[in-house]
C-alpha cells in the first residue's frame, strides 16, 4: 500500500491569494484614467490616450495637480491643449500642471 503525503491546507489558499493579487495588479496597470480639469493626482496613473482641451486663464488654478511621493504619470501619448486654436502661443495664460508637496515624480509621454 502506497502512502500519499497530505498537502498542507495552507498551500492551496496561499496559491489562490497570490493568483488574485497578480490579477488585480495586471488589471490596475491596464486601467487608463480620463483627465478632467481640476484633477488632483495622488498615485501613479496611465492616462487614456486622446486630446484633452482645457481653457485655463488663471495661473493660480492649474488644470492638473500632482501631490505625493514616488508617482509616475504616464500620459500615454495624450495631448494636452490649452487656450483656443486661434490664439497666438505668446498670449496663452494659466498653468497646466503643478507639482505640490512631492518628490520622485516622473511624467512620461
LUMVO-904709 format. One record per residue: residue in three letters; z, y, x of N, C-alpha, C, CB in turn. Coordinates in Angstrom, 2 decimals. Atoms other than C-alpha are relative to their C-alpha. Glycine has a CB too. Layout:
residues N
<residu:ALA npz:Z npy:Y npx:X capz:Z capy:Y capx:X cpz:Z cpy:Y cpx:X cbpz:Z cbpy:Y cbpx:X> $
...
END
This chain:
residues 109
<residu:UNK npz:0.00 npy:-1.17 npx:0.84 capz:0.00 capy:0.00 capx:0.00 cpz:0.00 cpy:1.24 cpx:0.89 cbpz:1.22 cbpy:-0.01 cbpx:-0.96> $
<residu:UNK npz:0.15 npy:-1.23 npx:-0.79 capz:-1.04 capy:3.39 capx:1.36 cpz:0.83 cpy:1.11 cpx:-0.62 cbpz:-1.49 cbpy:0.42 cbpx:0.10> $
<residu:UNK npz:-0.82 npy:-1.09 npx:0.50 capz:1.31 capy:6.31 capx:1.07 cpz:-0.76 cpy:1.31 cpx:0.22 cbpz:1.41 cbpy:0.03 cbpx:0.72> $
<residu:UNK npz:0.68 npy:-1.29 npx:-0.09 capz:-0.32 capy:9.67 capx:0.31 cpz:1.05 cpy:1.09 cpx:0.10 cbpz:-0.94 cbpy:0.24 cbpx:-1.24> $
<residu:UNK npz:-1.00 npy:-1.07 npx:-0.13 capz:1.61 capy:12.66 capx:1.57 cpz:-0.13 cpy:1.01 cpx:-1.14 cbpz:-0.14 cbpy:0.72 cbpx:1.37> $
<residu:UNK npz:-0.01 npy:-0.98 npx:1.08 capz:2.60 capy:15.14 capx:-1.10 cpz:-0.27 cpy:1.39 cpx:0.57 cbpz:1.35 cbpy:-0.02 cbpx:-0.77> $
<residu:UNK npz:0.27 npy:-1.38 npx:-0.40 capz:1.24 capy:18.65 capx:-0.83 cpz:1.14 cpy:0.85 cpx:-0.54 cbpz:-1.39 cbpy:0.51 cbpx:-0.54> $
<residu:UNK npz:-1.08 npy:-0.87 npx:0.44 capz:3.95 capy:21.21 capx:-0.96 cpz:-0.53 cpy:0.91 cpx:-1.10 cbpz:0.57 cbpy:0.83 cbpx:1.18> $
<residu:UNK npz:0.47 npy:-0.80 npx:1.14 capz:3.70 capy:23.11 capx:-4.27 cpz:-0.32 cpy:1.45 cpx:0.38 cbpz:1.05 cbpy:-0.02 cbpx:-1.10> $
<residu:UNK npz:0.21 npy:-1.40 npx:-0.37 capz:3.74 capy:26.46 capx:-2.48 cpz:-1.40 cpy:0.25 cpx:0.57 cbpz:1.04 cbpy:0.42 cbpx:1.03> $
<residu:UNK npz:1.30 npy:-0.21 npx:-0.62 capz:0.41 capy:25.93 capx:-0.66 cpz:-1.10 cpy:0.34 cpx:-1.01 cbpz:-0.40 cbpy:-1.22 cbpx:0.77> $
<residu:UNK npz:1.02 npy:-0.39 npx:0.97 capz:-1.85 capy:25.94 capx:-3.75 cpz:0.24 cpy:1.41 cpx:-0.57 cbpz:-0.05 cbpy:-1.01 cbpx:-1.15> $
<residu:UNK npz:-0.33 npy:-1.34 npx:0.50 capz:-0.02 capy:29.02 capx:-5.05 cpz:-0.37 cpy:1.06 cpx:1.02 cbpz:1.50 cbpy:0.08 cbpx:-0.35> $
<residu:UNK npz:0.32 npy:-0.95 npx:-1.06 capz:-0.41 capy:30.81 capx:-1.72 cpz:-1.51 cpy:0.18 cpx:0.11 cbpz:0.58 cbpy:-0.48 cbpx:1.34> $
<residu:UNK npz:1.46 npy:-0.07 npx:-0.04 capz:-4.12 capy:29.97 capx:-1.66 cpz:-0.53 cpy:0.85 cpx:-1.15 cbpz:-0.62 cbpy:-1.42 cbpx:-0.05> $
<residu:UNK npz:0.42 npy:-0.74 npx:1.18 capz:-4.53 capy:31.37 capx:-5.18 cpz:0.27 cpy:1.50 cpx:0.17 cbpz:0.71 cbpy:-0.53 cbpx:-1.25> $
<residu:UNK npz:-0.36 npy:-1.41 npx:-0.21 capz:-2.73 capy:34.63 capx:-4.29 cpz:-0.94 cpy:0.64 cpx:1.01 cbpz:1.46 cbpy:0.12 cbpx:0.48> $
<residu:UNK npz:0.92 npy:-0.54 npx:-1.02 capz:-4.88 capy:35.14 capx:-1.17 cpz:-1.39 cpy:0.19 cpx:-0.59 cbpz:-0.06 cbpy:-0.95 cbpx:1.23> $
<residu:UNK npz:1.32 npy:-0.11 npx:0.63 capz:-8.04 capy:34.49 capx:-3.20 cpz:-0.07 cpy:1.22 cpx:-0.92 cbpz:-0.32 cbpy:-1.28 cbpx:-0.81> $
<residu:UNK npz:-0.02 npy:-1.16 npx:0.90 capz:-7.07 capy:37.10 capx:-5.80 cpz:0.02 cpy:1.30 cpx:0.80 cbpz:1.23 cbpy:-0.06 cbpx:-0.94> $
<residu:UNK npz:-0.07 npy:-1.21 npx:-0.82 capz:-6.19 capy:39.68 capx:-3.12 cpz:-1.36 cpy:0.31 cpx:0.64 cbpz:1.06 cbpy:-0.15 cbpx:1.09> $
<residu:UNK npz:1.32 npy:-0.21 npx:-0.60 capz:-9.55 capy:39.18 capx:-1.39 cpz:-0.99 cpy:0.49 cpx:-1.05 cbpz:-0.51 cbpy:-1.28 cbpx:0.65> $
<residu:UNK npz:0.90 npy:-0.42 npx:1.08 capz:-11.40 capy:39.53 capx:-4.71 cpz:0.26 cpy:1.46 cpx:-0.37 cbpz:0.17 cbpy:-0.90 cbpx:-1.23> $
<residu:UNK npz:-0.33 npy:-1.39 npx:0.32 capz:-9.55 capy:42.76 capx:-5.51 cpz:-0.45 cpy:0.94 cpx:1.10 cbpz:1.50 cbpy:0.15 cbpx:-0.23> $
<residu:UNK npz:0.42 npy:-0.83 npx:-1.12 capz:-10.29 capy:44.14 capx:-2.05 cpz:-1.51 cpy:0.20 cpx:-0.03 cbpz:0.43 cbpy:-0.62 cbpx:1.34> $
<residu:UNK npz:1.46 npy:-0.10 npx:0.07 capz:-14.01 capy:43.39 capx:-2.41 cpz:-0.40 cpy:0.90 cpx:-1.16 cbpz:-0.65 cbpy:-1.40 cbpx:-0.15> $
<residu:UNK npz:0.32 npy:-0.83 npx:1.16 capz:-14.09 capy:44.96 capx:-5.89 cpz:0.35 cpy:1.46 cpx:0.26 cbpz:0.74 cbpy:-0.50 cbpx:-1.23> $
<residu:UNK npz:-0.40 npy:-1.37 npx:-0.30 capz:-12.23 capy:48.05 capx:-4.67 cpz:-0.99 cpy:0.66 cpx:0.94 cbpz:1.40 cbpy:0.04 cbpx:0.61> $
<residu:UNK npz:0.96 npy:-0.55 npx:-0.92 capz:-14.71 capy:48.51 capx:-1.85 cpz:-1.34 cpy:0.26 cpx:-0.68 cbpz:-0.18 cbpy:-0.92 cbpx:1.19> $
<residu:UNK npz:1.28 npy:-0.13 npx:0.67 capz:-17.65 capy:48.14 capx:-4.23 cpz:0.00 cpy:1.14 cpx:-1.02 cbpz:-0.37 cbpy:-1.30 cbpx:-0.68> $
<residu:UNK npz:-0.08 npy:-1.06 npx:0.98 capz:-16.40 capy:50.77 capx:-6.71 cpz:-0.46 cpy:1.31 cpx:0.61 cbpz:1.42 cbpy:0.13 cbpx:-0.53> $
<residu:UNK npz:0.47 npy:-1.31 npx:-0.44 capz:-18.05 capy:54.14 capx:-6.47 cpz:0.57 cpy:1.06 cpx:-0.92 cbpz:-1.56 cbpy:0.06 cbpx:0.02> $
<residu:UNK npz:-0.64 npy:-1.08 npx:0.73 capz:-16.49 capy:57.41 capx:-7.56 cpz:-0.99 cpy:1.10 cpx:-0.31 cbpz:1.18 cbpy:0.55 cbpx:0.79> $
<residu:UNK npz:0.80 npy:-1.15 npx:0.40 capz:-18.29 capy:60.12 capx:-9.52 cpz:0.85 cpy:1.25 cpx:0.23 cbpz:-0.47 cbpy:-0.11 cbpx:-1.51> $
<residu:UNK npz:-0.73 npy:-1.23 npx:-0.31 capz:-17.28 capy:63.59 capx:-8.32 cpz:-0.01 cpy:0.97 cpx:-1.16 cbpz:-0.58 cbpy:0.66 cbpx:1.24> $
<residu:UNK npz:-0.12 npy:-1.04 npx:1.01 capz:-16.05 capy:66.33 capx:-10.65 cpz:0.62 cpy:1.23 cpx:0.66 cbpz:0.86 cbpy:-0.49 cbpx:-1.22> $
<residu:UNK npz:-0.57 npy:-1.24 npx:-0.52 capz:-15.23 capy:69.95 capx:-9.95 cpz:1.52 cpy:-0.02 cpx:-0.16 cbpz:-0.62 cbpy:1.23 cbpx:-0.71> $
<residu:UNK npz:-1.46 npy:-0.03 npx:0.04 capz:-11.55 capy:70.26 capx:-9.05 cpz:0.66 cpy:-1.31 cpx:0.39 cbpz:0.44 cbpy:0.38 cbpx:-1.35> $
<residu:UNK npz:-0.58 npy:1.28 npx:-0.40 capz:-11.08 capy:66.64 capx:-7.92 cpz:0.90 cpy:0.16 cpx:1.22 cbpz:-1.11 cbpy:-1.03 cbpx:0.30> $
<residu:UNK npz:-0.89 npy:0.08 npx:-1.16 capz:-8.18 capy:66.00 capx:-5.55 cpz:-0.04 cpy:-1.44 cpx:0.47 cbpz:1.48 cbpy:0.46 cbpx:-0.35> $
<residu:UNK npz:0.17 npy:1.34 npx:-0.56 capz:-8.88 capy:63.02 capx:-3.31 cpz:1.20 cpy:-0.30 cpx:0.88 cbpz:-1.33 cbpy:-0.12 cbpx:0.82> $
<residu:UNK npz:-1.21 npy:0.35 npx:-0.75 capz:-5.75 capy:61.29 capx:-2.01 cpz:-0.07 cpy:-1.38 cpx:0.64 cbpz:1.19 cbpy:0.06 cbpx:-0.91> $
<residu:UNK npz:0.18 npy:1.31 npx:-0.64 capz:-7.14 capy:57.92 capx:-0.89 cpz:-1.48 cpy:-0.16 cpx:0.34 cbpz:0.50 cbpy:-1.17 cbpx:-0.93> $
<residu:UNK npz:1.38 npy:0.24 npx:-0.41 capz:-10.31 capy:56.55 capx:0.67 cpz:-0.86 cpy:-0.35 cpx:-1.20 cbpz:-0.07 cbpy:-1.13 cbpx:1.05> $
<residu:UNK npz:0.92 npy:0.27 npx:1.10 capz:-13.30 capy:56.51 capx:-1.67 cpz:-1.43 cpy:-0.09 cpx:0.53 cbpz:0.10 cbpy:1.09 cbpx:-1.09> $
<residu:UNK npz:1.43 npy:-0.01 npx:-0.23 capz:-17.02 capy:55.84 capx:-1.73 cpz:-0.60 cpy:0.71 cpx:-1.21 cbpz:-0.60 cbpy:-1.47 cbpx:0.18> $
<residu:UNK npz:0.55 npy:-0.83 npx:1.07 capz:-18.90 capy:58.47 capx:-3.76 cpz:-1.26 cpy:-0.65 cpx:-0.55 cbpz:-0.30 cbpy:1.43 cbpx:0.52> $
<residu:UNK npz:1.21 npy:0.52 npx:0.62 capz:-21.53 capy:57.38 capx:-6.24 cpz:-1.17 cpy:0.89 cpx:0.42 cbpz:0.13 cbpy:-0.06 cbpx:-1.55> $
<residu:UNK npz:1.16 npy:-0.73 npx:-0.49 capz:-24.91 capy:58.36 capx:-4.81 cpz:-0.64 cpy:0.80 cpx:-1.13 cbpz:-1.03 cbpy:-0.96 cbpx:0.63> $
<residu:UNK npz:0.63 npy:-0.86 npx:0.99 capz:-26.58 capy:61.25 capx:-6.60 cpz:0.07 cpy:1.44 cpx:0.46 cbpz:0.67 cbpy:-0.15 cbpx:-1.38> $
<residu:UNK npz:-0.06 npy:-1.43 npx:-0.30 capz:-26.87 capy:65.03 capx:-6.70 cpz:1.07 cpy:0.61 cpx:-0.88 cbpz:-1.38 cbpy:0.68 cbpx:-0.23> $
<residu:UNK npz:-1.10 npy:-0.66 npx:0.69 capz:-23.77 capy:67.00 capx:-7.66 cpz:-0.18 cpy:1.50 cpx:0.15 cbpz:1.39 cbpy:-0.47 cbpx:0.56> $
<residu:UNK npz:0.18 npy:-1.45 npx:-0.02 capz:-24.32 capy:70.64 capx:-8.62 cpz:1.27 cpy:0.67 cpx:-0.50 cbpz:-1.23 cbpy:0.42 cbpx:-0.86> $
<residu:UNK npz:-1.22 npy:-0.72 npx:0.35 capz:-21.29 capy:72.91 capx:-8.65 cpz:-0.24 cpy:1.49 cpx:0.23 cbpz:1.22 cbpy:-0.52 cbpx:0.83> $
<residu:UNK npz:0.10 npy:-1.45 npx:-0.14 capz:-21.38 capy:76.65 capx:-9.29 cpz:1.40 cpy:0.52 cpx:0.31 cbpz:-0.60 cbpy:0.67 cbpx:-1.30> $
<residu:UNK npz:-1.33 npy:-0.43 npx:-0.44 capz:-18.44 capy:77.96 capx:-7.29 cpz:-0.11 cpy:1.43 cpx:0.52 cbpz:0.57 cbpy:-0.95 cbpx:1.10> $
<residu:UNK npz:0.03 npy:-1.39 npx:-0.46 capz:-17.70 capy:81.63 capx:-6.82 cpz:1.34 cpy:0.44 cpx:0.57 cbpz:-0.38 cbpy:0.91 cbpx:-1.15> $
<residu:UNK npz:-1.33 npy:-0.37 npx:-0.46 capz:-14.01 capy:81.64 capx:-5.96 cpz:0.35 cpy:-0.80 cpx:1.25 cbpz:1.05 cbpy:-0.24 cbpx:-1.11> $
<residu:UNK npz:-0.29 npy:0.70 npx:-1.25 capz:-13.16 capy:80.83 capx:-2.35 cpz:1.39 cpy:-0.63 cpx:0.00 cbpz:-0.12 cbpy:0.95 cbpx:1.17> $
<residu:UNK npz:-1.34 npy:0.58 npx:0.07 capz:-9.57 capy:80.00 capx:-3.36 cpz:0.04 cpy:-1.26 cpx:-0.86 cbpz:0.98 cbpy:1.03 cbpx:-0.55> $
<residu:UNK npz:0.06 npy:1.19 npx:0.85 capz:-10.65 capy:77.28 capx:-5.81 cpz:-1.17 cpy:-0.87 cpx:0.45 cbpz:-0.15 cbpy:0.38 cbpx:-1.52> $
<residu:UNK npz:1.09 npy:0.83 npx:-0.53 capz:-12.66 capy:74.66 capx:-3.91 cpz:-0.46 cpy:-1.04 cpx:-1.03 cbpz:0.45 cbpy:-0.71 cbpx:1.29> $
<residu:UNK npz:0.52 npy:1.07 npx:0.85 capz:-14.83 capy:72.03 capx:-5.58 cpz:0.82 cpy:-1.27 cpx:0.19 cbpz:-1.49 cbpy:-0.27 cbpx:0.30> $
<residu:UNK npz:-0.75 npy:1.21 npx:-0.32 capz:-13.01 capy:69.17 capx:-3.82 cpz:1.14 cpy:0.33 cpx:0.94 cbpz:-0.92 cbpy:-1.06 cbpx:0.62> $
<residu:UNK npz:-1.14 npy:-0.10 npx:-0.90 capz:-9.59 capy:68.95 capx:-2.21 cpz:0.30 cpy:-1.40 cpx:0.51 cbpz:1.26 cbpy:0.63 cbpx:-0.73> $
<residu:UNK npz:-0.39 npy:1.28 npx:-0.60 capz:-8.70 capy:66.16 capx:0.20 cpz:1.39 cpy:0.18 cpx:0.57 cbpz:-1.03 cbpy:-0.47 cbpx:1.10> $
<residu:UNK npz:-1.39 npy:-0.07 npx:-0.44 capz:-4.98 capy:65.58 capx:0.75 cpz:0.48 cpy:-1.38 cpx:0.41 cbpz:0.89 cbpy:0.59 cbpx:-1.10> $
<residu:UNK npz:-0.59 npy:1.26 npx:-0.41 capz:-3.27 capy:62.86 capx:2.71 cpz:-0.43 cpy:-0.38 cpx:1.40 cbpz:-0.37 cbpy:-1.10 cbpx:-0.97> $
<residu:UNK npz:0.28 npy:0.49 npx:-1.35 capz:-3.47 capy:60.89 capx:5.91 cpz:-0.87 cpy:-1.25 cpx:-0.06 cbpz:1.32 cbpy:-0.29 cbpx:0.75> $
<residu:UNK npz:0.81 npy:1.21 npx:-0.17 capz:-5.95 capy:58.25 capx:7.07 cpz:-0.92 cpy:-0.25 cpx:-1.20 cbpz:0.91 cbpy:-1.21 cbpx:0.21> $
<residu:UNK npz:0.91 npy:0.09 npx:1.15 capz:-8.56 capy:58.91 capx:4.37 cpz:-1.43 cpy:0.04 cpx:0.50 cbpz:0.26 cbpy:1.16 cbpx:-1.02> $
<residu:UNK npz:1.44 npy:-0.01 npx:-0.28 capz:-12.26 capy:58.09 capx:4.59 cpz:-0.70 cpy:0.30 cpx:-1.32 cbpz:-0.49 cbpy:-1.38 cbpx:0.62> $
<residu:UNK npz:0.82 npy:-0.33 npx:1.16 capz:-14.59 capy:59.78 capx:2.11 cpz:-1.45 cpy:-0.27 cpx:0.40 cbpz:0.21 cbpy:1.49 cbpx:-0.48> $
<residu:UNK npz:1.39 npy:0.38 npx:-0.28 capz:-17.99 capy:58.08 capx:2.22 cpz:-0.86 cpy:0.60 cpx:-1.10 cbpz:-0.17 cbpy:-1.56 cbpx:0.08> $
<residu:UNK npz:0.83 npy:-0.66 npx:1.00 capz:-20.45 capy:60.38 capx:0.45 cpz:-1.24 cpy:-0.83 cpx:-0.35 cbpz:-0.41 cbpy:1.37 cbpx:0.50> $
<residu:UNK npz:1.01 npy:0.98 npx:0.40 capz:-22.96 capy:57.50 capx:0.43 cpz:-1.37 cpy:0.63 cpx:-0.24 cbpz:0.46 cbpy:-0.72 cbpx:-1.24> $
<residu:UNK npz:1.29 npy:-0.66 npx:0.17 capz:-25.93 capy:59.85 capx:0.76 cpz:-0.04 cpy:0.98 cpx:-1.16 cbpz:-1.06 cbpy:-1.02 cbpx:-0.19> $
<residu:UNK npz:-0.04 npy:-0.94 npx:1.12 capz:-24.79 capy:62.03 capx:-2.16 cpz:-0.28 cpy:1.41 cpx:0.51 cbpz:1.38 cbpy:-0.06 cbpx:-0.73> $
<residu:UNK npz:0.33 npy:-1.38 npx:-0.33 capz:-25.95 capy:65.64 capx:-2.19 cpz:0.88 cpy:0.93 cpx:-0.81 cbpz:-1.50 cbpy:0.30 cbpx:-0.25> $
<residu:UNK npz:-0.82 npy:-1.01 npx:0.67 capz:-23.51 capy:68.46 capx:-2.99 cpz:-0.75 cpy:1.32 cpx:0.05 cbpz:1.42 cbpy:0.12 cbpx:0.66> $
<residu:UNK npz:0.72 npy:-1.27 npx:0.07 capz:-25.23 capy:71.61 capx:-4.19 cpz:0.91 cpy:1.05 cpx:-0.62 cbpz:-1.32 cbpy:-0.14 cbpx:-0.81> $
<residu:UNK npz:-0.78 npy:-1.11 npx:0.54 capz:-23.56 capy:74.95 capx:-4.77 cpz:-0.91 cpy:1.17 cpx:-0.30 cbpz:1.10 cbpy:0.41 cbpx:0.97> $
<residu:UNK npz:0.81 npy:-1.16 npx:0.35 capz:-24.98 capy:78.02 capx:-6.44 cpz:-1.30 cpy:-0.39 cpx:-0.68 cbpz:-0.29 cbpy:0.82 cbpx:1.22> $
<residu:UNK npz:1.28 npy:0.24 npx:0.68 capz:-28.25 capy:78.39 capx:-8.25 cpz:-1.13 cpy:-0.03 cpx:1.03 cbpz:-0.27 cbpy:1.09 cbpx:-1.07> $
<residu:UNK npz:1.11 npy:0.19 npx:-0.92 capz:-31.51 capy:77.44 capx:-6.60 cpz:-0.69 cpy:1.32 cpx:0.36 cbpz:-1.01 cbpy:-0.95 cbpx:-0.60> $
<residu:UNK npz:0.70 npy:-1.26 npx:-0.24 capz:-32.91 capy:80.97 capx:-6.96 cpz:0.72 cpy:0.89 cpx:1.01 cbpz:-0.18 cbpy:0.74 cbpx:-1.30> $
<residu:UNK npz:-0.79 npy:-0.85 npx:-0.89 capz:-30.13 capy:82.46 capx:-4.83 cpz:-0.36 cpy:-0.27 cpx:1.46 cbpz:1.51 cbpy:-0.22 cbpx:-0.22> $
<residu:UNK npz:0.19 npy:0.13 npx:-1.44 capz:-30.56 capy:83.09 capx:-1.13 cpz:1.27 cpy:-0.61 cpx:0.59 cbpz:-0.33 cbpy:1.38 cbpx:0.65> $
<residu:UNK npz:-1.19 npy:0.64 npx:-0.58 capz:-28.24 capy:80.95 capx:1.03 cpz:1.05 cpy:0.99 cpx:0.50 cbpz:-0.42 cbpy:-0.89 cbpx:1.13> $
<residu:UNK npz:-0.99 npy:-0.94 npx:-0.53 capz:-26.62 capy:84.03 capx:2.56 cpz:0.74 cpy:0.75 cpx:-1.11 cbpz:-0.68 cbpy:1.01 cbpx:0.93> $
<residu:UNK npz:-0.72 npy:-0.63 npx:1.11 capz:-25.49 capy:85.15 capx:-0.92 cpz:0.98 cpy:-0.96 cpx:-0.67 cbpz:-0.98 cbpy:0.53 cbpx:-1.03> $
<residu:UNK npz:-0.91 npy:0.97 npx:0.60 capz:-23.56 capy:81.98 capx:-1.74 cpz:1.45 cpy:0.40 cpx:0.30 cbpz:-0.28 cbpy:-1.43 cbpx:0.54> $
<residu:UNK npz:-1.44 npy:-0.22 npx:-0.20 capz:-19.81 capy:82.32 capx:-2.18 cpz:0.75 cpy:-1.24 cpx:-0.46 cbpz:0.49 cbpy:1.28 cbpx:-0.78> $
<residu:UNK npz:-0.82 npy:1.12 npx:0.44 capz:-16.99 capy:79.87 capx:-2.70 cpz:0.22 cpy:-1.03 cpx:1.09 cbpz:-0.63 cbpy:-0.66 cbpx:-1.20> $
<residu:UNK npz:-0.36 npy:1.05 npx:-0.94 capz:-15.59 capy:76.81 capx:-0.98 cpz:-0.34 cpy:-1.35 cpx:-0.62 cbpz:1.50 cbpy:0.07 cbpx:0.39> $
<residu:UNK npz:0.38 npy:1.32 npx:0.48 capz:-16.99 capy:73.31 capx:-1.32 cpz:1.11 cpy:-1.02 cpx:0.15 cbpz:-1.22 cbpy:-0.48 cbpx:0.73> $
<residu:UNK npz:-1.01 npy:1.02 npx:-0.28 capz:-14.41 capy:71.06 capx:0.33 cpz:1.09 cpy:0.64 cpx:0.86 cbpz:-0.62 cbpy:-1.24 cbpx:0.72> $
<residu:UNK npz:-1.13 npy:-0.46 npx:-0.81 capz:-10.96 capy:71.91 capx:1.63 cpz:0.90 cpy:-1.21 cpx:0.28 cbpz:0.79 cbpy:1.15 cbpx:-0.71> $
<residu:UNK npz:-0.92 npy:1.08 npx:-0.39 capz:-8.67 capy:69.54 capx:3.53 cpz:1.38 cpy:0.64 cpx:0.15 cbpz:-0.45 cbpy:-0.72 cbpx:1.35> $
<residu:UNK npz:-1.35 npy:-0.54 npx:0.02 capz:-5.00 capy:70.22 capx:2.87 cpz:1.00 cpy:-1.09 cpx:0.35 cbpz:0.32 cbpy:0.60 cbpx:-1.38> $
<residu:UNK npz:-1.11 npy:0.93 npx:-0.30 capz:-1.92 capy:68.55 capx:4.30 cpz:-0.50 cpy:-1.38 cpx:0.38 cbpz:0.94 cbpy:-0.10 cbpx:-1.20> $
<residu:UNK npz:0.50 npy:1.31 npx:-0.37 capz:-3.75 capy:65.77 capx:6.04 cpz:-0.35 cpy:-0.11 cpx:1.46 cbpz:-1.20 cbpy:-0.34 cbpx:-0.82> $
<residu:UNK npz:0.47 npy:0.28 npx:-1.36 capz:-4.67 capy:64.13 capx:9.31 cpz:-0.77 cpy:-1.31 cpx:-0.03 cbpz:1.20 cbpy:-0.06 cbpx:1.01> $
<residu:UNK npz:0.85 npy:1.19 npx:-0.10 capz:-7.13 capy:61.44 capx:10.38 cpz:-0.88 cpy:-0.16 cpx:-1.25 cbpz:0.86 cbpy:-1.26 cbpx:0.20> $
<residu:UNK npz:0.90 npy:0.02 npx:1.15 capz:-9.61 capy:62.33 capx:7.63 cpz:-1.43 cpy:-0.04 cpx:0.51 cbpz:0.24 cbpy:1.24 cbpx:-0.92> $
<residu:UNK npz:1.39 npy:0.17 npx:-0.42 capz:-13.21 capy:61.18 capx:8.00 cpz:-0.91 cpy:0.24 cpx:-1.20 cbpz:-0.23 cbpy:-1.42 cbpx:0.60> $
<residu:UNK npz:1.03 npy:-0.22 npx:1.01 capz:-16.16 capy:62.49 capx:5.97 cpz:-1.28 cpy:-0.64 cpx:0.50 cbpz:-0.19 cbpy:1.53 cbpx:-0.29> $
<residu:UNK npz:1.24 npy:0.68 npx:-0.36 capz:-19.23 capy:60.25 capx:6.04 cpz:-1.08 cpy:0.36 cpx:-1.00 cbpz:0.20 cbpy:-1.54 cbpx:0.06> $
<residu:UNK npz:1.10 npy:-0.12 npx:0.95 capz:-22.65 capy:60.67 capx:4.56 cpz:-0.84 cpy:-1.20 cpx:0.24 cbpz:-0.81 cbpy:1.34 cbpx:0.15> $
END
